[in-house]
Amino acid sequence: MQLSSQWRDGLRFESGTQAANCARMSSSDFTFLAVNGTLMRGLELNPNLLSVGASFVREDATVPEYRLFSINDRHPGMYRTATGGTAVAVEVWKVPTGGLAEILVKEPAGLCIGKVRLASGEEVLGVLAEAILCTGQREITEFGGWRAYCAAKVQD
């Protein structure tokens, strides 16, 4: 199969679905970032998004292929899995490209940026956890999100 190339914002993309996903995921000025924990509105690390000029876009959910863990009850850790996953509630933010590294540096150890698949089929950058970070931690996948887990803890 032969792919043609196209140029967008100074970057070379291959034609087809991959190119369309990359074009939606970022431009030279900003990228979309899915967050699932303390970076969400009103939570502890949300000022890290606001300080780089990020703006809230929408609430969303992942495809049902993610597992979620409470890391010492301080923040969640999420990773994609072949089995046992669920849709996880996320917020999508529009982040200036230059601010992405600043946000990541302030994240807890073991969290990283990777591609996250949303329920719509769209793929955006998102905060994920290294699997080793989740080892021995409480799995909270059944709650479908960090806010739901925190709310359940308050009711206990």
C-alpha positions as CSV (number, residue, x, y, z in Angstrom):
1,M,0.0,0.0,0.0
2,Q,1.5,3.3,-1.0
3,L,0.9,6.3,1.2
4,S,1.2,9.9,0.0
5,S,2.7,12.6,2.2
6,Q,1.2,15.9,3.2
7,W,2.7,18.9,5.0
8,R,0.8,20.5,7.9
9,D,2.2,23.2,10.2
10,G,5.7,22.3,9.0
11,L,5.3,18.6,9.9
12,R,5.1,15.7,7.5
13,F,2.1,13.3,7.9
14,E,1.2,10.2,6.0
15,S,-2.3,10.3,4.5
16,G,-5.1,8.2,5.9
17,T,-6.5,7.7,9.4
18,Q,-3.1,8.1,11.2
19,A,-2.6,11.5,9.6
20,A,-6.1,12.6,10.5
21,N,-5.6,11.5,14.1
22,C,-2.3,13.3,14.4
23,A,-3.8,16.5,12.9
24,R,-6.6,16.4,15.4
25,M,-4.3,15.6,18.3
26,S,-2.1,18.6,18.0
27,S,-1.0,21.6,16.0
28,S,2.1,23.7,16.3
29,D,0.5,25.9,18.9
30,F,-1.4,23.4,21.1
31,T,-2.3,19.8,21.8
32,F,-5.3,18.2,23.4
33,L,-4.6,16.4,26.7
34,A,-6.9,13.9,28.5
35,V,-6.5,14.1,32.3
36,N,-8.0,11.6,34.7
37,G,-7.0,12.6,38.2
38,T,-5.6,15.5,40.2
39,L,-5.2,17.7,37.1
40,M,-9.0,17.9,36.7
41,R,-10.9,21.1,37.4
42,G,-10.9,22.0,41.1
43,L,-8.4,19.3,42.2
44,E,-4.9,19.6,43.7
45,L,-2.8,19.8,40.5
46,N,-5.2,21.7,38.3
47,P,-3.3,24.9,38.8
48,N,-0.4,23.2,36.8
49,L,-2.7,23.3,33.7
50,L,-3.9,26.8,34.3
51,S,-0.4,28.2,34.9
52,V,0.6,27.3,31.3
53,G,-2.5,28.8,29.8
54,A,-4.4,25.5,29.2
55,S,-8.2,25.7,28.7
56,F,-10.9,23.2,29.6
57,V,-12.5,21.7,26.5
58,R,-15.0,19.0,27.7
59,E,-15.7,16.1,29.9
60,D,-15.3,12.8,28.1
61,A,-14.5,9.1,28.6
62,T,-12.0,6.6,27.3
63,V,-12.9,3.5,25.3
64,P,-13.5,0.6,27.8
65,E,-9.9,-0.6,27.7
66,Y,-8.4,1.0,30.8
67,R,-7.7,0.0,34.3
68,L,-7.5,2.5,37.1
69,F,-5.6,2.4,40.4
70,S,-5.4,4.6,43.5
71,I,-1.8,5.4,44.1
72,N,-1.5,5.6,47.9
73,D,-4.9,7.5,47.8
74,R,-3.1,10.6,46.5
75,H,-3.7,10.3,42.8
76,P,-4.9,7.8,40.2
77,G,-2.8,5.7,37.8
78,M,-4.4,4.6,34.5
79,Y,-3.1,2.2,31.8
80,R,-4.6,0.5,28.8
81,T,-5.2,-3.2,29.0
82,A,-6.3,-6.0,26.7
83,T,-8.8,-7.4,29.3
84,G,-10.5,-6.2,32.4
85,G,-10.8,-2.6,31.4
86,T,-13.6,-0.1,31.6
87,A,-14.4,3.4,30.3
88,V,-12.7,6.0,32.5
89,A,-14.0,9.5,33.0
90,V,-11.5,12.1,31.7
91,E,-11.4,15.8,31.0
92,V,-9.9,17.0,27.7
93,W,-7.8,20.2,27.9
94,K,-6.3,22.4,25.1
95,V,-2.7,22.8,26.2
96,P,-0.1,25.2,24.6
97,T,2.5,22.8,23.2
98,G,5.3,24.7,25.1
99,G,3.6,24.0,28.4
100,L,3.3,20.3,28.0
101,A,6.8,19.5,29.4
102,E,6.2,21.9,32.3
103,I,3.0,20.0,33.3
104,L,4.7,16.6,33.0
105,V,7.7,17.6,35.1
106,K,5.3,18.5,38.0
107,E,3.3,15.2,37.8
108,P,4.0,12.6,40.4
109,A,6.7,10.0,39.6
110,G,5.6,7.1,37.5
111,L,3.1,9.1,35.5
112,C,3.8,9.8,31.8
113,I,2.2,11.2,28.6
114,G,0.9,8.7,26.0
115,K,-1.9,8.3,23.6
116,V,-5.4,7.8,25.0
117,R,-8.4,6.5,23.0
118,L,-11.6,8.3,23.7
119,A,-15.1,6.8,23.5
120,S,-15.6,8.7,20.2
121,G,-12.6,6.9,18.6
122,E,-10.5,10.0,18.8
123,E,-7.0,9.6,20.0
124,V,-5.4,12.4,22.1
125,L,-2.4,12.7,24.4
126,G,-3.2,11.8,28.0
127,V,-1.8,11.1,31.4
128,L,-1.0,7.4,31.9
129,A,0.8,5.4,34.6
130,E,3.7,3.0,34.2
131,A,2.3,-0.4,35.1
132,I,4.9,-0.9,37.8
133,L,3.5,2.2,39.6
134,C,0.2,0.4,40.0
135,T,1.7,-2.9,41.4
136,G,0.4,-3.5,44.9
137,Q,-2.0,-0.5,44.7
138,R,-5.8,-0.6,45.2
139,E,-7.6,-1.1,41.9
140,I,-10.5,1.3,41.4
141,T,-11.5,0.4,37.9
142,E,-15.0,-0.4,39.0
143,F,-15.6,3.2,39.9
144,G,-15.0,4.4,36.4
145,G,-13.0,7.5,37.4
146,W,-11.1,9.3,40.1
147,R,-13.9,11.7,41.1
148,A,-16.4,8.7,41.5
149,Y,-13.8,6.9,43.7
150,C,-13.2,10.0,45.9
151,A,-17.0,10.5,46.3
152,A,-17.4,6.8,47.4
153,K,-14.6,7.2,49.9
154,V,-16.4,10.2,51.5
155,Q,-19.6,8.2,51.9
156,D,-17.8,5.3,53.7
